[in-house]
């Protein structure tokens, strides 16, 4: 009974915020591509090119992961994670939050690995 109340409270809390917040809270990362090159270099290049066309981009880095996201802290339009693999020789690109990124965003990131 207590679990049901908690779930109902959670649904009612998230409902006014729209689909984006619920999707951001419950979405599992989806691997989009594995790119040749260092994750920091690719993420830096992608951020530099995307920042020209998109306002509201942010970049953060933690151990072995660089995240680029569009939107605000509360409502992300999309978020991509560039993850260090194979000692810096490979980069895994994951979609981690928000709506699916546009083809322009993905092709820009992929071009940075070329």
N, C-alpha and C positions, 0 to 999 in steps of 0.2 A: 504494500500500500504506500509506503514511504517512497519507494522508487517511482511509482506512478505519479505522485505529487511532484517530485523533483523533475521528472520528464515534462510534465505539463507546465510547470513553472519555466523551464528552459525554452519550450516551444513558444509560450506566450511572451517571454522576454525577447526572443530573437525575431518574432514575427513582424513587429513594427519596423525593424531595421532593414528588412528586405532580404532577398535571397543571397546577396553578396556576403554578408557577415556569416550566415550559417554555412555557406559553402567554404569560406575561409577557415572557419573553426573545425570543420569536419573533413576537409579534403585531404586525401593522401597524395604525396608527391608523385608525379608522373614523369618518367624519363622520356624526353623528347629526342635526344640525340647524344652521341658521343663524338666529341670533336678532338682533332689533333692539336695539341698545344697546351700551354700553361693556362690554368683557370684564371689567374689574376690578369694576365695579358689579354685574354679574350674578353673577360668581363669589363676591363678598362676601356678597350676599344669599342665594345658594344655600347657602354654607357656614354662615351664621348659622341658617338654617332647618333644615338637615340635622343640624347639631350637637346640636339639641334631642333628636332621635330616635336618633342613631347615635353610639356611643362609638367612639373610635379613629380619628376623622377627622383628616386632616392637610391643610394647605394650603401650597403653595409657589408662588413666582413667579420667573420668569426673563423675559428680554426678550420682551415681547409675548405671554406665555403664563402663565395661572394654572392650576395643577393642584390638584384636590381628590381625595383618595383615602381609601378605607376599608381598614383592615387594618394590617399592619406593613410595614416596609421590605422584608422578605424575602418576604412572602406577601400580596399585595394582593388584597382581595376585588373591588375595581373601582377604576378611576381615570378621571376625566373631565378633559379639558383645555379651557379656555376661551381661545380664540385671537383676538387682535386682528385685525380686518379692516376695510378701507375707512376707515382713519384714525380708528378708535374708534367708528364709527357702527354697525358690525356685529360680531357675535361668532360664531365658528364653534365648535360644541361637538363635540369628538371623544372617543370611547371609546378609551383608550390602553393599558389593562392590566387584567388580571383578568377575572372573569366579567362578563357583560352586566349593567349596573346595573338595579335594579328600576324598575318604572314609577313608583313613588313618587319615587325619586331624580330621574328624568328630568322628571317633571311639576313637581317643585319647582323645578328649574333653569329650565324653560320659563316657569313662572309669574313668576319674577323678571324676565323680560324684558317681561312684559305691562304 
